[in-house]
Amino acid sequence: MSRIMAFGPLAIEYDETVLRPRRWTVAQGRWAATLLPALPPGPVLELCAGAGQIGLLAVHGTRRTLVAVDASPTACAWARHNAASNGLRADVRETSLSDALQPDESFPLVIADPPWVPHDDIGRHPDDPVTAIDGGPDGLDVARQCVDLAAAHLAPGGSVLLQLGTNEQADRLGQAWGRVGLTEHSRYVVPGRGVVVHLRAARPA
């Protein structure tokens, strides 16, 4: 049975086959929206998009298209539905991260919402689809892929908003984004809920 929830000004529909939208992540979508006016033109990329709510909120009120990537067929179906029902433009791609983008594609803003629950802890979340929350041994397997992909396809002057579970995970992942030429600009922390890290391309030495 599907449900509909308010996500900022959007009405987002979903069911038990996808991760239930978390209300605290409205702040991530709004943060993305505030960054866009100062960023280069072009579509917004959302990795591990789920039902698409965060990326759709980011492009709401703009003329930008959302490119939403998720490996789950049902998540992609809901993302397409939610884009259409809210009158937004979305190119939803049902594929793995490794096959999602063409080599010449670039984006001024990349939003990444990877699964970040450590594998041994997924039993604490019995109502969530395993593939939507299982981040591997330390919770960062998919996040590392997102960082690599974002860095490879970030337009000059662009930004990345990466969602993680804890400050400790963000600290641990710092080496990964430093290795691919990204640097941390700021963080938004909701204790007990999650962390969003704002990354930019590192300035030349």
Steps between C-alpha positions, in 0.01 A plus 500: 500500500643837403524804723533870427695743716575870482866560425535877513257624231499162323262206537715185494346156452675176591438149631678235704728403210702821536661682789245717678592867448653644816359839594837629617632467145272785391789713624733331249266579211459860614876539546549378145242750376682789670828401332359483146469874417876545540594184308560454125206406276405139441303212650526382858620143562363290785670167574315226692188709451235270644158654444675816382378739766828676587605569144149602399486749786836639386375576147151612606444858391787491250525414132755230566451131428577233758702198391407237759694172523398190692546127444153413638223470239231593752695801627539623144129450434414710804754766405343531155153512653598765755666716238193486278249555780690806619548644151879462500741380234702189579716261303477189719763235431452146630859380510806439712722794589775368274274512193296809582686775316666567168867608517425853379212573739558762769281654767520820704344328801519135604277372780592159638280305741678163526412224744718564806390248764784257585408148391498358854245765605238458227294272728421809709294633208258216416255726316757626247594318177844348555644623172400856587691509830784242484824694462737207546732426793555862605193647332709682241534262204243678282594842634854451369361419156284812513799718590704361211215545252416849621860614471529359148186681379498824699492814288763768575378702795248232596396356836420162651257433784571157648277340763658273761400357836744656746779751539734205553410362156563839343838524669590151382396575143704819488796320347280372217382841391843654548647233272267598213549875532206599719515697822248540779334841525242448776271250674138486609449262792173370645599301811368147488380544141786570262757735354518688170845607382552780246799427276667714236786450261828562679674821407834463320797530733 
